[in-house]
Amino acid sequence: MKMDKRTEFYKKLKKELELNTAFPTKYLYKFIIPADNDKINTIEKIFDHTGAVINKSASKTGKYISISILVVMKNAAEIIAKYKEAENVEGIISL
């Protein structure tokens, strides 16, 4: 059931992006992850060699890190592929 919701989410996102976006475009990803260097490094590696601008900011308690990634993407499929890669980070929340 959960996978179906994910699939639906990505289908809807792809449709919206294709309708409302002129590619290539600057796309802003926003994630919240547990404050764990391995997880932060994993997210950064996903966007290695893409020219992404990555900003990180810790929560008040320091338990979480908010990561904003601004990167030029060629098409909707490329945007979704990055979300799917990031999904593998345990505890990640995509905004």
C-alpha positions as CSV (number, residue, x, y, z in Angstrom):
1,M,0.0,0.0,0.0
2,K,2.8,2.5,1.0
3,M,4.5,1.9,-2.4
4,D,1.3,2.7,-4.2
5,K,1.1,6.0,-2.5
6,R,4.7,6.8,-3.4
7,T,4.1,5.8,-7.0
8,E,1.0,8.0,-7.1
9,F,3.0,10.9,-5.5
10,Y,5.7,10.7,-8.1
11,K,3.3,10.4,-11.0
12,K,1.5,13.5,-9.8
13,L,4.7,15.4,-9.2
14,K,6.0,14.4,-12.7
15,K,2.8,15.6,-14.3
16,E,2.8,18.9,-12.4
17,L,6.5,19.5,-13.2
18,E,6.0,18.8,-16.9
19,L,2.9,21.1,-17.1
20,N,4.4,24.0,-15.1
21,T,8.1,24.0,-15.6
22,A,10.3,25.1,-18.5
23,F,13.4,22.8,-18.4
24,P,16.2,23.0,-17.7
25,T,15.3,24.7,-14.4
26,K,16.7,25.5,-11.0
27,Y,14.9,23.2,-8.6
28,L,14.9,23.5,-4.8
29,Y,15.0,20.3,-2.8
30,K,14.3,20.5,0.9
31,F,14.9,17.6,3.3
32,I,15.0,17.2,7.0
33,I,17.2,14.4,8.3
34,P,18.4,13.2,11.7
35,A,21.7,15.0,12.6
36,D,24.0,12.2,11.5
37,N,27.2,12.9,9.5
38,D,26.8,9.7,7.5
39,K,23.3,10.6,6.4
40,I,24.3,14.2,5.6
41,N,27.2,12.8,3.5
42,T,24.9,10.4,1.7
43,I,22.6,13.3,0.7
44,E,25.6,15.4,-0.4
45,K,26.9,12.5,-2.5
46,I,23.6,12.2,-4.3
47,F,24.1,15.8,-5.6
48,D,27.9,15.5,-6.2
49,H,29.1,16.8,-9.6
50,T,25.7,18.5,-10.3
51,G,26.8,22.1,-9.4
52,A,24.2,22.1,-6.6
53,V,24.3,24.8,-3.9
54,I,23.7,23.0,-0.6
55,N,22.7,24.9,2.6
56,K,22.4,23.1,6.0
57,S,20.9,24.3,9.2
58,A,20.6,22.5,12.5
59,S,17.3,22.5,14.4
60,K,17.1,24.2,17.8
61,T,17.7,21.0,19.7
62,G,20.4,19.9,17.2
63,K,18.7,16.6,16.6
64,Y,17.8,17.3,13.0
65,I,19.4,19.0,10.1
66,S,17.5,20.8,7.4
67,I,19.1,20.6,4.0
68,S,18.2,22.9,1.1
69,I,19.7,22.0,-2.3
70,L,19.4,24.3,-5.3
71,V,20.4,22.6,-8.5
72,V,19.7,22.9,-12.3
73,M,17.7,19.8,-13.5
74,K,17.2,18.8,-17.1
75,N,13.7,17.3,-16.8
76,A,11.0,16.0,-14.4
77,A,12.4,12.4,-14.5
78,E,15.8,13.7,-13.3
79,I,14.2,15.5,-10.3
80,I,12.2,12.4,-9.3
81,A,15.3,10.2,-9.6
82,K,17.1,12.3,-7.0
83,Y,14.1,12.1,-4.7
84,K,14.1,8.3,-5.0
85,E,17.8,8.2,-4.2
86,A,17.3,10.4,-1.2
87,E,14.4,8.2,0.0
88,N,16.9,5.6,0.9
89,V,18.3,7.7,3.8
90,E,16.8,6.4,7.0
91,G,14.6,9.0,8.8
92,I,14.6,11.5,5.9
93,I,11.6,13.8,5.4
94,S,11.1,15.5,2.0
95,L,9.4,18.8,2.0
